[in-house]
């Protein structure tokens, strides 16, 4: 169809040219090609179905997609290696103090040594056969119990008669028997009670003091220890 239109257009142009002069001039081959090319261009200019763009180019060229960037995942705290961690250091409790290992050390008494010499199980103390003031302040065990009498020999290390005052220290004593029985030491009127004793010990001499508690009748004593308390201070001393 386009070839026919082009042909007709060329003939029309040729006729227009010949109409002006009456006779059609002879054209060279080159002139014929120029006229034909012009006619074809004129026809295609007004052809609505003609598309002058052979290839459509998008206004914006698509940019190549960049690979996704992997975000660094936080390392759990337990997997992180600590920096400049000092070697393990033992934790020391500031409230812990070395406890006293003897009665005189706990009391802070100098010039005397306290020696545990054993115990007695009695129904009464002292024995009624003994005379003097001690017999006046004798103690009797309540029914079903016995008196456990702990005996201490206090030796003076002083070269002169020296007063020993246990009463002013206000120390309380508990007695532990066989690791499963704990009793308070009884407060007594005995003149040789270790908790309340106040007297003079001769130079390089000694005196006997006691601590007494009640235990069930028939108790077999295997182990004995005492706990001394004075306010916040405390010491446990094994006797046997």
FENBEL-V250382 format. One record per backbone hydrogen bond with DSSP energy under -0.5 kcal/mol. CO is the residue of the C=O (numbers start at 1). NH is the residue of the N-H. E is the energy in kcal/mol with one decimal. If there is no record, write none. Layout:
<<CO:NH:E> <CO:NH:E>>
//
This chain:
<<1:5:-2.1> <2:6:-2.4> <3:7:-2.1> <4:8:-2.6> <5:9:-2.4> <6:10:-2.3> <7:11:-2.1> <8:12:-2.5> <9:13:-2.4> <10:14:-2.2> <11:15:-2.5> <12:16:-2.3> <13:17:-1.9> <14:18:-2.3> <15:19:-2.7> <16:20:-0.8> <17:20:-0.6> <17:21:-0.6> <18:21:-0.7> <18:22:-2.1> <23:25:-0.6> <28:32:-2.3> <29:33:-1.8> <30:34:-1.9> <31:35:-2.5> <32:36:-2.4> <33:37:-2.4> <34:38:-2.4> <35:39:-2.3> <36:40:-2.4> <37:41:-2.3> <38:42:-2.3> <39:43:-2.2> <40:44:-2.5> <41:45:-1.6> <42:46:-0.9> <43:46:-0.6> <44:47:-1.0> <46:48:-0.9> <47:50:-1.7> <50:52:-0.6> <52:54:-0.7> <56:58:-0.5> <59:61:-0.5> <68:70:-0.5> <76:79:-1.2> <76:80:-0.9> <77:80:-0.7> <80:82:-0.6> <84:86:-0.6> <91:93:-0.6> <92:94:-0.6> <93:96:-1.5> <102:106:-2.0> <103:107:-2.6> <104:108:-1.4> <104:109:-2.0> <108:110:-0.5> <111:157:-3.3> <113:115:-0.6> <113:155:-2.8> <115:153:-3.1> <118:151:-2.8> <120:122:-0.5> <120:149:-3.1> <122:147:-3.6> <123:141:-3.3> <125:139:-4.0> <127:130:-1.6> <132:136:-0.8> <133:136:-0.5> <133:137:-1.1> <134:137:-0.6> <135:138:-1.2> <139:125:-2.2> <142:145:-1.9> <144:217:-2.5> <146:148:-0.6> <146:215:-2.4> <147:122:-2.3> <147:149:-0.7> <148:150:-0.7> <148:213:-1.7> <149:120:-1.8> <150:211:-1.9> <151:117:-2.6> <151:118:-0.7> <152:154:-0.6> <152:209:-2.8> <153:115:-2.2> <153:155:-0.7> <154:207:-1.8> <155:113:-2.2> <158:204:-1.4> <162:201:-2.8> <163:165:-0.5> <164:166:-0.6> <164:199:-2.1> <166:169:-0.9> <167:170:-1.4> <172:229:-2.2> <173:185:-2.4> <174:227:-2.6> <175:177:-0.5> <175:183:-3.1> <176:225:-1.9> <177:180:-1.4> <177:181:-1.2> <181:177:-3.8> <183:175:-3.8> <186:188:-0.6> <190:193:-1.2> <192:210:-2.4> <193:196:-1.0> <193:197:-1.3> <197:166:-3.1> <197:167:-1.0> <199:164:-3.7> <201:162:-2.4> <202:205:-2.5> <205:156:-3.4> <207:154:-3.2> <209:152:-2.9> <210:194:-2.7> <211:150:-3.2> <212:186:-3.3> <213:148:-3.5> <215:146:-2.6> <216:219:-1.7> <219:221:-0.7> <220:222:-0.5> <223:178:-2.6> <224:239:-2.3> <224:240:-2.1> <225:176:-3.2> <226:237:-3.1> <227:174:-2.1> <228:235:-2.0> <229:172:-2.5> <230:233:-1.8> <233:230:-2.1> <235:228:-3.1> <237:226:-2.8>>
//
